[in-house]
Amino acid sequence: MPKPRYLTDIRKIEAIPPEQREKMTQITDKFVFRVNDYYLSLIDWDHPEDDPIYQLIIPNDAELDEYGRWDASDEHLNYAAPNVQHKYGTTALLMVSEVCGAYCRFCFRKRLFRNDVKETSMEVGPGVEYISQHPEINNVLLTGGDSLILATNKIRNILKMLREVPHVKIIRFGTKLPAFNPMRIYEDEELLHVLSEYSRPDARIHVMAHFNHPRELTDHAYRAIDALQRAGVIVVNQTPVLKGINDDPEVLGELLDKLSWSGVTPYYFFQNRPVAGNASFVLTFEEAYHAIEAAKARTSGLGKRVRYAMSHASGKIEILAVENGKIYLKYHQARHPDWYGRFMVLDCPPEAAWFDDLPGADAILQKQQKEEVTV
């Protein structure tokens, strides 16, 4: 298949009525817009505004509503060195790309793709140096942006640098490309060779894919997944549960099935973060939990491996259950080491959609802060 043609000007998508395109420029003037003709071909243009792929990628008026926070998980607190976030002991995030293949309209890092924001540079040397000086770090996530959109030579150089750090065992790529531009993966033999070279039997490379809807799992996507797996790469998937896109249990169950059938581990279903402009995508805890459980009831044990979690400033919190006005939570990872595995039962108002919305959450966070000061 020919390489997808990328568009950054919404006015060039002729399937959208001209007056609507002009209106959307108010949004794209503020937030970067980037799409390609392959991904646009997945949209049902006879019924675009009811189409989940359309909603994932095409700007909507609600994005201009800035209710919420730009950095909902306080990532700015996690920077330990240039381009390195080090929130959890064994894991570092290395920001390697300012560009995404697809600028998803719900992105939790939307702040990075505002035209008036410059949070990071893409010089990875100082970040790798920091990682090399911290032997507790055995797991590095290459993110940004989209780490697989980088030129193959750049990817090779980053992998070479990280493999020269003996304590780094897991290298992960955070990427939307298997869904958005799978041809970039399966047509680049050099990329596959590089991944195969650096994905060792004792230290595998992982691709953290972002399939949000089962319609993204096309023949091209399966071909990309297969190429990665044949190169010795482990592919897993994570997606937020998104209102109007994948919150139907039948749709979510189909996603779990298609992923597990192709050998892709369903890793996380995320509670969508309360990022400014993203309210139209956010479900309450109760809505998301029941959609997830109904979807899991439709799939095999392999599909049921998925965890429902939220990436809160205080840690990654697993949502175990929401029943009878209560929410049952556990710290899957925590900023404060003593909170790993801590179990919590809190009241859950019907409108609650984030940890901070829960009665009693403030007291828990204050307790953590006091313990950090004590340490």
C-alpha positions in Angstrom: 0.0 0.0 0.0 1.3 3.5 -0.7 2.5 5.5 2.2 -0.3 7.4 3.8 -0.6 11.1 2.9 -0.7 13.3 6.0 -2.9 16.4 6.4 -2.4 19.2 8.9 -5.1 21.6 7.5 -8.6 20.6 8.4 -9.9 22.7 5.4 -8.4 20.1 3.0 -10.8 17.3 4.2 -13.5 17.8 1.5 -15.8 15.2 3.1 -16.5 17.8 5.9 -18.8 20.6 4.8 -17.0 23.9 4.1 -18.7 25.9 6.8 -17.9 23.2 9.4 -14.3 23.1 8.3 -13.9 26.9 8.8 -15.5 26.6 12.2 -13.1 23.9 13.2 -10.1 26.1 12.4 -10.8 27.9 15.7 -9.8 24.6 17.4 -6.9 23.7 15.1 -5.4 27.2 15.5 -5.1 26.3 19.2 -4.4 22.5 19.1 -2.2 20.8 16.5 -4.2 18.8 13.9 -2.7 15.8 12.1 -4.3 12.9 10.3 -3.7 10.7 7.3 -5.7 9.4 4.5 -5.5 5.8 5.7 -7.1 6.6 9.0 -9.7 8.9 7.4 -10.7 5.9 5.2 -11.9 4.1 8.4 -14.6 6.7 8.9 -18.2 6.1 7.7 -18.6 9.4 5.9 -22.3 8.7 5.3 -22.8 9.1 9.1 -19.7 10.9 10.3 -20.8 12.5 13.5 -22.0 9.2 14.9 -18.8 7.5 13.8 -16.3 6.6 16.6 -13.2 7.1 14.4 -14.5 10.5 13.3 -14.9 11.4 17.0 -11.4 10.2 17.9 -9.6 12.3 15.3 -11.8 15.2 14.1 -11.9 18.4 16.3 -15.1 19.1 18.3 -16.4 22.3 19.8 -16.1 21.0 23.4 -12.3 21.2 23.1 -12.5 25.0 23.6 -14.1 24.5 27.0 -11.1 24.8 29.3 -12.9 23.4 32.4 -10.5 21.1 34.0 -6.7 21.0 34.2 -4.1 20.8 31.5 -1.8 18.5 33.5 -4.4 16.4 35.3 -1.9 13.9 36.7 0.7 16.5 37.7 3.3 15.2 35.3 5.4 18.4 35.9 6.2 17.1 39.3 7.8 13.9 37.9 10.7 15.5 35.9 13.9 14.4 37.4 16.2 15.4 34.5 15.6 16.9 31.1 13.0 14.9 29.3 12.9 12.2 32.0 9.9 11.5 34.3 10.8 9.3 37.3 7.6 8.8 39.3 8.0 5.2 40.3 11.2 3.6 41.5 11.9 1.1 38.7 10.3 3.0 35.8 11.4 6.1 33.9 9.6 7.9 31.1 12.0 9.2 28.4 10.3 11.9 26.3 11.7 11.3 22.8 9.2 12.8 20.4 7.2 16.0 20.2 5.1 14.6 17.3 2.2 12.2 17.2 1.1 10.2 14.2 -2.4 11.0 15.3 -3.5 13.8 17.6 -6.3 12.1 19.3 -8.9 14.7 20.5 -9.0 13.1 24.0 -5.2 13.1 24.6 -4.2 13.4 28.2 -1.1 15.3 27.1 -3.0 17.8 25.1 -1.1 20.5 26.7 2.0 19.5 24.8 0.2 20.0 21.5 -1.0 23.5 22.1 0.6 25.9 19.7 1.7 28.1 22.6 3.4 25.5 24.8 7.0 24.2 24.8 7.5 21.8 27.7 10.3 19.6 26.5 13.2 19.3 24.1 14.0 16.1 22.4 17.7 15.7 23.2 17.8 12.3 24.8 21.5 12.2 25.9 21.0 13.9 29.4 17.9 11.6 30.0 19.9 8.4 29.3 22.7 9.7 31.5 20.2 10.2 34.4 18.9 6.6 33.8 22.4 5.2 33.8 23.1 6.8 37.2 20.0 5.2 38.8 20.4 1.4 38.9 16.9 0.9 40.3 15.5 1.8 36.9 15.0 -1.4 34.9 12.1 -0.2 32.8 12.1 2.7 30.3 9.1 3.9 28.4 9.8 5.9 25.3 7.0 8.4 24.9 6.2 12.0 24.0 4.5 12.3 21.4 4.7 9.0 19.6 8.0 7.2 19.9 7.6 5.0 16.8 7.1 8.0 14.5 10.8 8.8 14.9 13.2 8.0 12.0 14.6 4.5 12.1 18.1 5.8 12.6 17.0 7.8 15.6 15.3 4.8 17.1 18.4 2.7 16.6 20.6 5.3 18.4 18.2 5.5 21.3 18.0 1.7 21.7 21.8 1.4 21.4 22.3 4.0 24.2 19.8 2.3 26.5 21.2 -1.2 25.8 24.5 0.1 27.0 23.0 0.7 30.4 23.2 -2.8 32.0 20.3 -2.4 34.5 17.7 -1.4 31.8 15.9 -4.6 30.9 12.5 -3.5 29.6 12.2 -0.9 26.8 8.7 0.1 25.8 7.4 2.2 22.9 4.3 4.2 23.6 2.6 4.5 20.2 -0.6 4.9 18.2 1.0 3.9 14.9 -0.2 0.2 14.8 -3.7 1.7 14.6 -3.0 5.0 12.8 -0.2 4.1 10.3 0.5 0.4 10.4 2.3 0.6 7.1 5.1 2.5 8.8 5.8 -0.6 10.8 5.4 -3.5 8.4 6.9 -1.8 5.3 10.1 -0.7 7.1 12.3 -3.8 7.1 15.1 -1.7 8.6 12.9 -0.8 11.6 11.9 -4.4 12.1 15.6 -5.5 12.0 16.5 -2.9 14.6 13.7 -4.0 16.9 14.7 -7.6 16.5 18.4 -6.8 17.2 17.6 -5.0 20.5 14.7 -7.2 21.7 16.6 -9.9 23.5 15.3 -13.2 24.9 16.1 -11.9 28.4 15.2 -8.3 27.9 12.3 -7.8 25.5 11.1 -4.7 23.7 7.5 -3.9 24.3 5.1 -1.9 22.1 2.3 -0.2 24.2 -0.3 0.1 21.4 -3.4 2.4 21.6 -6.3 0.6 19.8 -9.3 2.5 21.1 -12.0 0.8 18.9 -12.2 -2.6 17.2 -12.6 -1.0 13.8 -9.0 0.1 14.1 -8.0 -3.5 13.9 -7.9 -3.8 10.1 -5.9 -6.2 8.0 -3.1 -3.6 7.9 -3.1 -3.4 11.7 -2.9 -7.1 12.0 0.0 -7.2 9.6 1.8 -4.6 11.7 1.2 -6.6 14.9 2.4 -9.8 13.2 5.6 -8.0 12.0 6.3 -6.8 15.5 5.7 -10.1 17.0 8.0 -11.9 14.4 10.7 -9.3 15.3 10.5 -10.5 18.9 8.5 -7.6 20.2 5.8 -8.0 22.8 2.6 -6.0 21.9 0.1 -5.0 24.6 -2.8 -2.5 24.4 -4.1 0.3 26.6 -7.0 2.6 26.0 -9.2 5.0 28.0 -12.9 4.1 28.1 -14.4 6.9 26.1 -18.0 8.2 26.1 -19.6 7.6 22.7 -16.6 5.8 21.3 -16.0 2.5 23.2 -18.3 2.6 26.2 -20.8 0.2 24.7 -20.1 -3.3 26.3 -20.5 -5.0 22.9 -17.9 -2.7 21.3 -15.5 -3.0 24.3 -15.9 -6.8 24.3 -15.2 -7.0 20.6 -12.0 -5.0 21.2 -10.9 -7.4 23.9 -11.6 -10.4 21.7 -9.8 -9.0 18.6 -6.8 -8.0 20.7 -6.5 -11.4 22.5 -7.1 -13.4 19.3 -4.2 -11.6 17.7 -1.9 -12.2 20.6 -2.0 -8.6 21.9 -2.4 -8.5 25.7 -5.2 -6.2 26.9 -3.2 -4.3 29.5 -5.2 -1.3 30.8 -8.6 0.3 30.5 -8.0 3.8 31.8 -10.4 6.2 33.4 -10.1 9.2 31.2 -8.3 12.0 32.9 -10.1 15.3 33.6 -8.0 17.3 31.1 -9.3 20.7 30.0 -11.4 20.4 26.9 -12.0 16.6 27.3 -15.3 16.6 29.3 -17.3 15.2 26.3 -15.2 12.0 26.5 -15.4 11.4 30.2 -17.5 8.7 31.9 -18.3 8.4 35.6 -16.7 5.6 37.5 -20.0 3.8 37.7 -20.6 4.0 34.0 -17.1 2.9 33.0 -17.0 0.1 35.6 -20.2 -1.5 34.5 -19.3 -1.2 30.8 -16.0 -2.9 31.4 -17.5 -5.7 33.5 -20.2 -6.3 30.9 -17.5 -6.4 28.2 -15.3 -8.8 30.2 -18.3 -11.1 30.6 -18.3 -11.5 26.8 -14.7 -12.4 26.3 -12.3 -15.3 27.2 -9.9 -15.4 30.2 -7.2 -13.9 27.9 -9.3 -10.8 27.4 -10.1 -10.6 31.1 -6.5 -9.9 31.9 -7.1 -6.2 31.4 -7.0 -3.9 34.5 -9.2 -0.9 35.0 -7.1 1.9 36.4 -6.5 5.7 36.6 -3.2 7.4 36.5 -3.5 9.8 39.3 -0.8 12.2 40.6 -0.4 10.1 43.7 -0.1 6.8 41.7 -1.7 4.3 39.4 -5.0 3.4 41.2 -6.8 0.2 40.2 -10.6 0.4 40.3 -11.6 -3.0 41.6 -15.4 -2.5 41.9 -18.1 0.1 42.0 -21.2 -1.2 43.8 -24.0 0.2 46.0 -22.6 3.7 46.2 -19.1 2.5 47.2 -15.9 2.3 45.2 -13.2 -0.2 45.9 -9.6 0.9 45.0 -6.1 -0.3 45.3 -2.8 1.4 44.6 -1.3 -0.6 41.8 1.7 1.8 41.8 2.3 4.7 44.2 4.5 7.8 44.3 5.0 7.0 48.0 6.5 3.5 48.3 4.5 2.6 51.5 1.3 3.0 49.6 1.9 0.2 47.1 -1.0 -2.2 47.4 -3.0 0.0 49.8 -6.7 -0.9 49.6 -9.4 1.8 50.0 -13.2 1.8 50.2 -14.7 5.2 49.6 -18.2 6.6 49.0 -18.8 7.0 45.2 -21.3 9.8 44.3 -23.0 9.0 40.9 -21.2 11.9 39.2 -17.7 11.0 40.4 -15.2 10.5 37.6 -11.8 11.1 39.2 -10.1 10.2 42.5 -10.4 13.8 43.7 -14.2 13.7 43.3 -14.5 11.0 46.0 -15.4 12.0 49.6 -12.4 11.1 51.7 -9.8 11.4 48.9 -8.5 14.7 50.2 -7.8 13.1 53.6 -5.9 10.3 51.9 -3.8 12.7 49.8 -3.0 14.9 52.9 -1.9 11.8 54.8 0.4 10.8 51.9 1.9 14.3 51.8 2.6 14.2 55.6 4.3 10.8 55.2 6.5 12.2 52.3 7.6 15.1 54.5 8.4 12.6 57.3 10.5 10.4 55.0 
